[in-house]
Amino acid sequence: MRTPLDEYIADHRTLLAATGKAAGLVDPVAVQLDAYFHPLLTKATRGPIIPFDDVLIRDWDTDHRKIGPGLKFGIRLYKIDGIPFARCYCVFHSDIYDHGTDFFAVSRKDYIRFYRQAVLAKRESAPPGLPPVLSREHLDTLKQNTLGYLDRRNLQRIKDLGGRAKRGLLLTGPPGNGKTSACRWLWQECVRLRYEYKMVTPDAYRAARSSCNPVQSVKELFTVDRRGVVFFDDMDIALRDRNTVHETDDQAVFLSALDGIEVNEGVVYVFTTNCSLDLIDPAFKRPGRIDLVLHFHAPDAVLRRTLIDRWHVDVRAGIDLAAAVQQTDGFSFAEVEELKNLLILRYIDAGKWEWSWAMSQFKLNRQELANRAATRPVGFGVLEPARNGH
């Protein structure tokens, strides 16, 4: 005897097979888009409506025209980035509405690509994120030399006038003062504006450098197919001054690869470093490789207040904001944020906001790290052993 579950499975299989046939899908997979529904359908191109078993009920509702299927019973075809997919909407009884009769389908071979397109569409639909906490002049300079430079109208004008389609920026300064935040914001804007982006890490660079064809492998790391930004974090690992650390061969590979890149549209290279500019090879710093250097120093009182004003309203209500700004003089952004974390942990533990406790705990933690650093050297240098008691 057939059970309701047997009938449900049979109905779904019939609908999935019909949807796959209508859309030309190979081995169709049923999907519920959930949070990806609106962004994916907003970005996709709608195709024709197909009846199911010669039955088609159109829907003339003008609301949600872009993302609605335009039918009450039938199949709607779609395409995104060359990937065909379809929506089956064959709900025939209000009491048994279920995802088995209202679903999307895509070929199994396209499933992973389809999911990636959904993720990308969702990212692009997100509202612009807050820009990094920088002075207005600093932020404007960053935008003009990255996102503004890649604007299609600006880029075309630059080309028409004989300018370079490549631009290099170097973000410098001690750790914790906003370089990473600036890069994260630029990455989010690349996603929103549909610019290409690449993240090159020291590990990825070392792997390319160690390949059988290092020049080509390094070149591929820094090549984009369309307008975009290439981020290279901690580039000093590869490009410290060859006169100081004698890394001539490694730097030559990088510089020759960078110079050999042919740009079809436009690319901005954003390099970051924590080390002094004196330790970076002068050959890298010449115009055409690095066109602009932006220094990220410890934030002043105005910028610290701007950062604190972004904290949760409950945190801000529990402390003296003016005192917090004054007492963090000389702190980096990262250190100010660590104070916030300590405040929250203390609140969860004690049920009250205690700025003085957070400051004391912060100093204690910093002192502990300083003591460990004194006994175990870290970074590029290695401490020389003491000689003759000195």
Secondary structure, DSSP 8 states (H G I E B T S, - for coil): ---HHHHHHHHHHHHHHHHHHHHT-SSEEEE--GGGHHHHHHHSEEEEEE-BTTB-EE----TTTTTS-SEEEEEEEEEETTEEEEEEE----GGG--TTTEEEEEEGGGHHHHHHHHHHHHHHHS------S--HHHHHHHHHTTHHHHSHHHHHHHHHTT--SEEEEEEESSTTSSHHHHHHHHHHHHHHHT-EEEEE-HHHHHHHHTSSSHHHHHHHHT--SSSEEEEETTTHHHHB-HHHH--HHHHHHHHHHHHT---SS-EEEEEEESS-GGGB-TTTSSTTT--EEEE-----HHHHHHHHTTS-HHHHHTS-HHHHHHHTTT--HHHHHHHHHHHHHHHHHHSS--HHHHHHHHHHHHHHHHHHHHHS--SS-------TT-
